[in-house]
Amino acid sequence: MAKRIKDLRRGLAGWAPLPKSPGKFLEMATKLQELPLEERVYSVFQLFEKNIERRHPCLSAKIFEAAYGDPGGTEYWRYWFVMPSLCMTAFHFVSLLATHVAAEYADAHALDEGPLAVNKRLKTSQREIIWLLQEAGKKVDLRFFEDRDRKALLSVRFPDGGNSWLRLDRVPIVDRSAILEWFAGVPERALVLPESLRAWWDGCRPVEARLYPNQAITQNTMIVDTIINSPIQQGGAQANMTQTVSYSREDLDDLRRLVHVFENHLDDLALDAAAKRRAGVQVATIKAQLEDEPDPVIVKEAGRTLRNITEGAIGSLIATAVQSAVWAWTAPIIVKLFGVP
């Protein structure tokens, strides 16, 4: 497994030939399921960048489907705009959105327009997003950016014959979900967003991503017996927080046993091929995390996805007393470790 993941990273880093056919692109996207959540997200983004070069039509939804089992890319967009462990700069924001806008343009026009048209759409999208970010930066009361970073943001001119917009990489965004809401909340601004992102934000965004916009982040470092679903909180009543935690020995033992159960009894659930594959990817992600100090964010995200895929089938097995001892233990452990839906 370690070697295969290394090979995938090398291929996406440009050390392997760029895929020449849509089938090869989708084959590579399917292999990305073997990567942990964070690495998969960045690799999927790189794959979209590469497809702009190749201009294969109608691939955006298929890449998401191959990498996540979801043509809308829900897990992908959730990572970029909800996961608390990510620090996004204005440069990342522009690159991410413009790349997907250009990819969707290539989906629709790659067969009748040449590479110059796709590249022009990419540059136009970058310019539009930078201009809107600067408009957002002028609104001091919205606190999208720290005061010390506004000068660098507003000094960018694009295009200017150079690469001054690269300075945006030194401008962190204070609240990713809040600035996305600002873009999506007005139709004229929402037009610069890729369609897949707009669809996710309009229909699938978690409530918690919008409850407390523009609040300072409180960093907590705690070692507790069980942090999953713990009511422990520090900071103001409306503070967004990230927590660095260490799992207890009991939690780690439960996670290892859970991995063992799914590795040896997944067939009992009689999932369809796609669901079984997705469940296996989540189990592999958790197992890989347990090889070193696990990242609770990655483990919990994989665990929640695994729960969503399997909870109905597990309930049916318990009800019919098929392998009841195994699954009767598993059901409450999943809730303990990953929370309720």
N, C-alpha and C positions, 0 to 999 in steps of 0.2 A: 504493500500500500504506500509506504513512504517513497519508494522509488517512482511509482506511478504519479504521485502528487508532484514530485520534483520535476518529472518530465512535462507535466501540464504547465507548471510555472515557467519552465524554460521555453516551451512552445509559445506561450503568450507574451513572453519577454522579447520575442523577435528572434530567438535563437533557432527557430525551426521555420521552414518555408510557410508563407502565408497560405491558408487554404484557398484553393482555386475554384471550388464548386460549392453551391449551397449545401449539398449533402455533407461535405467535409466540415463546413462551419457548424452545422447542427450536430455532427458527431463530436466535435470538440466541445460544444456547449453541453452535451449530455455528460461527457466525462467530467465536467466541472462540478457535477453533483458530489464527486468524491472529496472536494475541498471543504474545509471548515467554512462557516458562514462568512466571516470577514474576507478571507481570501477569495471565496467564490464571487462575492459582490464586485471586488476590484477586477477580477479576471473577466467577469461578464461585461463590465464596462470596457475593458480593453478589446473584447471581441466585437463590441459595437463600433469602436473606433476603427478596427481593422475592416469591418464590413463596409464602412464608408469608403475606404480605399477600393474595395472590390465592387461595391455598388450592386450586390445581389438584391433583387427586388423581394418585397413581401417577407422579410426574414425577422423583423423585430419581435413580433408576437411568437414566432416559432423558436427564437433563441430563448426567450423567457420560458416557454413551455418546456424546452429541452433541459434547461438549467434548473428550473424550479417546479416543473409540473403545473405551471400556472401561466397562461398567455398574457395575463395582465401585469406580471412582475410584482405582485403584492409584497413578497418578502424583500425583494430588491429595493423598492421604494421606501418600505418601512425602515430598512437599515439606514438609508441615506438621510431620512428626515425625522426619525423618531428615536433610534437607538441612542442612549445617553453617552456611550463611550466614544462617540465619533466627534472630532473637531473638524468642522468644515470651514475653509476659507472662501472668500469671494471668488478667487480663481477656480477652486474646485466647483463651486456653484455654477459659474459660467460654463466651464468645460463640460460638466455633466449634462446640463440642460441643452446646450447647443449641440452636443454630440448626438443626443437622442432626437432632437428636432431634425437634424440633418439625416439621421438614419431613417426616420419616418418619411422624410422627403424622398430619400432613395427608394424606399419601399414602393412609393407610388409612381416615381418618375424615372427610375434607373434605366428602364428599357427604351425610353424615348428621348432622354437627355444625357449628355455626356458628363464626364467627371468635372468639368468646369462649373456646370450648373449646380452640382451637389456641393462642391467646395464653396461656391458663392453663397449658397443657402446657409452653410456652416458659418461663414464670416458674418453674414447679415444677422444671424441669430446671436452670435457673440456680441455684436455691436448693440443690438436691441436690449439684451439682458444687462450689459454693462451700463447702458444709459439708465435703465430702470433701477438698477442697484444704486447708482449715484443719486437718483431722485429719492430713493428710500433713505440714503445716507444723509440727505439734507433735513430729514424729519427727526430732529434731535429727540423729540418726545417719545418716539417709538422705540428707541434703544436697540436697534438692530445691530449697531456697531458701537464699539467703545469710542469715546471722544478722541482718544489719541490716534485712532486709526482712520478717522474721517478724512483727514488731509490727504493721506495716501490714496484713499478711494476716489476722492473728487479730483485729484490731479491727473488721473488716467485719461489719455486721449486715444481713441481707437477708431479707425487705424491712424497711425501717425508716422508711418514710414519706419517704425521701430517696433519694439515690444514692450512699451511702457505698461501695457495691461498685465504683464507678468508680475508687476508689483502687487497685484491683487492677492498673490499668494501670501503676503504678509498682513492681510486684513481678515482676521477671523470673524465669522458671523456669530453673534451672541446667542441667537435663538433661531435655529433652522426652521422649525415648524411655523414659527410666527412670521418669518419673512416669506415662506411659501404661501401662507394664508394671505399675506398682503398682495402677492402676485396673483393668486387665484381668485381673490375676493372681488375683483373688478374685471369685467369681460375684456376690456381693452388690454389690460396687463396679462390676463390669463392666456391670451393668444400666443405669447412668446414661450409658453410651456409646452413640452411634448405631450401629445394626446394621452399616452399611457399614464403619465404622471397626473394629468388633470383628472382622468377617470378614477385613479386610485384615491386621490385627495377628495374628490367629490363624493365618492361612494363607500370607501373602505377605511378612511382614516380613523384611528382610535380616538375616542373622546379625550383621553388624557393628553393627547398631543396638543389640544387647543384649550385646555382648562385654564392654565396659568401662563400666558405668553409673557415674554420680556422680563422674567424674573431671574435674579442671579442664581447661579448654580452653586450648591453647597456640596463640597466633597467630604464624604465620610469614610473613615477607615475603621472597620470594626472586626473583631473576632468574637463570634457568638456561637452558641451551640447549634442553632438552626436559624438561618437568615431567611430562607424561602418562606414567603407569606408572613414574615414577622411584622408586627405593628410598630417596631422601633423606628423613630424618625427624629431627625435633628434639623433645626432651621425654622424659618417662618412658616406660617400656615399655608402660604402660597409660594413655597420655594420648590423649584425643580432640583432634584438631587440625583447624584450618582453615588453608589456605594461600592467600596472595595471590600470584599468579604473573603473569609477563609472558611471552607466547608469543614464541618466537624467530621470526625472519624466515622460516626454513624451514617452521616449523609453520603460520604464517599463509598462506604460499604453498600449502602442501598443503591447508589448509582451503578456500581459494578455489577451487583446482582441483577438490576434491571436490564443492563446491557446483555448479560448472560441469558436472561429469560427471552428477550426478543431475538437474540441470535439463534436460540435453539427451538423456539416455539412460534416464530412468526407465521409459519405455514398454517398453524392452527386457526388463525384469524380469517383465512379464506378471502383475503383482500384481492382486488383485481390487480393486474400486472403493474399499472402505473402507481397505484396506492402502495403496493408492496415495495416498489422501488424507492418511492419517497420515504417510506418508513425506514427502510434499510439505510438510506443516506443519513437520516437523523440519528439513528443508533450509532453509525460509524463516526459521526461528528462528536457525539458524547464520549464514545470510547477513545477517540483521539485526544480529547481534552483531558481524560483521566490518566494519560501517560505522563503528564507533568502537572504543574499547578493549574487547575481548571479555571477558566474564565466564566464566572457565574452568568454573565450576560449571554454568552454563546450557548452555554449548557441549557439555560432556561428557555432560550428561543427555540433551540432544537427540541427540547422536551415538550414545549407547548405544541409545536407542529406535530410531533409524534402522538401526543394525546389527541389532537384533533382528528388525526387520520384513523386512530385505532380504538377510540373509546366506545363507539357503537358496537364494533365487533367483540370487544372484550366483555361488554355488558351482556351480549347475547350468549357468549360462552358460559359466563357465570350463571345465567338464568337456566341454561340447559344442562348444567353440571358437567360440561366437557372440560377436562383439565381444570376443575374448579379450584383446587388448592393453589395452582400456579397463578391463575388470573385473579383469584380472590385476594391474594397478597399484592398483586401488581396494581390493581385499580386504586386503592387508597394511597399507595406509595407515589403514584404519578401525581395525585392531587397534592400530597405533602410536598413533593419536590418542585412541582411546576405550577401549582395553583389551580384554581377552578376556572372554567371557561369564562 
